[in-house]
Amino acid sequence: MHEDGNGDGPRGGSGVSGGGLDQPEFLDLERELTVLFRRARAKQGEMAREVHPDLESAAYGLLVRLDDAGRQRATELAAYIGVGKATMSRQLRALEDLGLVAREPDPADGRAWLVHLTEVGRGRVAKVREARRARYVEQLSHWDRREVAELARLLNQLNLGMEK
């Protein structure tokens, strides 16, 4: 009986049930994602401090979302980030206090507010994101550009699958 992951032994098969949790490719995936997420959290903290020394690490993702998507309701941001209304309200208040975001009435619903980056916020986020992309270019300079594109495609596929 083979246990090399080629489908001939107890680690073989295509499903997760019936021992699939110990398939080597999923063990490898779990290990590599753990390392990636740990490093990403550390880098997110660094990037947040580059935007503003008092910026919480978790709030950096809000700034990037606003940079990508433009004006958003707080409820949309909370749903996208995966936090509750109270947490979102606290984070937005802190970002407003730092001068990075502002609120304006939603023209489609006078009871709602839209949140957007201020000019200062947009400039600081752009500078940090540009520096991050430059680091990616440097770190992946030995990769073929098709490999980088494939990695981006696979990560997008993974992210879409995790939304379910």
C-alpha positions in Angstrom: 0.0 0.0 0.0 1.4 3.4 -1.0 1.1 6.5 1.1 2.8 8.9 -1.3 -0.4 10.8 -2.2 -0.7 9.4 -5.6 -4.2 8.1 -5.0 -3.1 4.5 -4.4 -3.1 4.5 -0.6 -5.1 5.8 2.4 -4.2 9.4 1.5 -5.6 9.1 -2.0 -9.0 10.0 -3.2 -10.6 13.3 -4.1 -12.9 14.0 -1.1 -12.2 15.4 2.3 -14.3 12.9 4.1 -12.9 9.5 4.9 -9.4 10.5 5.9 -9.0 13.2 3.3 -7.9 15.7 6.0 -4.5 14.1 6.2 -3.8 14.3 2.4 -0.3 15.7 2.0 -1.4 18.4 -0.4 -3.9 19.8 2.2 -1.4 19.5 5.0 1.1 21.5 2.8 -1.6 24.0 2.0 -2.5 24.5 5.6 1.1 25.0 6.6 1.9 27.5 3.9 -1.3 29.5 4.4 -0.5 29.7 8.1 2.9 31.1 7.3 1.5 33.5 4.7 -1.3 34.8 7.0 1.1 35.3 9.9 3.5 37.3 7.7 0.6 39.2 6.2 -0.6 40.2 9.6 2.8 41.5 10.6 3.2 43.4 7.3 -0.3 44.9 7.7 0.8 46.3 11.0 3.9 47.8 9.4 1.8 49.3 6.5 -0.7 50.7 8.9 2.0 52.5 10.9 3.4 53.8 7.6 0.0 55.4 6.8 -0.2 56.9 10.3 1.8 56.0 13.5 -1.5 55.8 15.5 -3.4 53.6 13.0 -4.6 50.2 14.2 -3.5 47.3 12.0 -7.0 46.2 11.4 -8.1 49.6 10.1 -5.6 49.4 7.2 -7.8 47.0 5.4 -10.7 49.6 5.5 -8.5 52.2 3.9 -7.5 49.8 1.1 -11.1 48.9 0.5 -12.1 52.6 0.3 -9.2 53.2 -2.0 -10.3 50.3 -4.3 -14.1 50.7 -4.1 -14.6 54.4 -3.4 -17.4 55.7 -1.2 -19.1 53.1 0.9 -21.7 52.8 3.6 -20.4 51.7 6.9 -22.7 48.6 6.7 -21.1 47.7 3.4 -17.6 48.1 4.9 -18.6 46.0 7.9 -20.0 43.2 5.8 -16.9 43.2 3.5 -14.4 43.2 6.4 -16.5 40.8 8.4 -17.0 42.8 11.6 -20.1 44.1 13.5 -21.6 47.6 13.3 -20.1 48.6 16.7 -16.6 47.6 15.7 -16.9 49.4 12.3 -18.2 52.5 13.9 -15.3 52.6 16.4 -12.8 52.0 13.6 -14.3 54.7 11.4 -14.4 57.2 14.2 -10.7 56.6 14.8 -9.9 57.0 11.1 -11.9 60.3 11.1 -10.0 61.5 14.1 -6.7 60.8 12.2 -8.0 62.8 9.2 -7.9 59.8 6.9 -11.6 59.4 6.2 -14.7 61.6 6.1 -18.4 61.0 6.0 -21.0 62.6 3.8 -24.8 62.1 3.5 -25.8 59.4 1.0 -27.7 61.2 -1.8 -29.7 58.0 -2.3 -30.8 57.8 1.3 -30.7 60.9 3.5 -30.6 58.7 6.7 -27.4 57.0 5.6 -23.8 58.2 5.4 -21.1 57.4 2.9 -17.5 57.0 4.0 -14.6 58.1 1.8 -10.9 58.7 1.9 -9.8 62.3 2.5 -7.1 63.6 0.2 -4.6 63.1 3.0 -5.8 59.5 3.4 -5.8 58.8 -0.3 -2.2 60.1 -0.6 -0.9 58.1 2.3 -2.6 54.9 1.3 -1.3 55.3 -2.3 2.2 55.8 -1.1 2.1 52.7 1.1 0.5 50.5 -1.6 3.0 51.7 -4.2 5.9 50.7 -1.8 4.2 47.3 -1.2 3.9 46.6 -4.9 7.6 47.6 -5.4 8.5 45.0 -2.7 6.5 42.4 -4.6 8.3 43.3 -7.8 11.6 43.0 -6.1 10.8 39.8 -4.2 9.3 38.1 -7.3 11.7 39.5 -9.9 13.1 36.0 -10.6 9.6 34.7 -11.3 8.2 34.5 -14.8 5.4 37.1 -15.1 3.0 34.3 -16.2 3.7 32.6 -12.8 2.9 35.9 -11.0 -0.3 36.2 -13.0 -1.2 32.5 -12.2 -0.5 33.1 -8.5 -2.8 36.1 -8.5 -5.5 34.1 -10.4 -5.3 31.2 -7.9 -5.4 33.5 -4.9 -8.5 35.2 -6.4 -10.1 31.8 -6.8 -9.2 30.9 -3.2 -10.6 34.2 -1.9 -13.8 33.8 -3.9 -14.2 30.3 -2.5 -13.7 31.5 1.1 -16.6 34.0 0.7 -19.1 31.1 0.6 
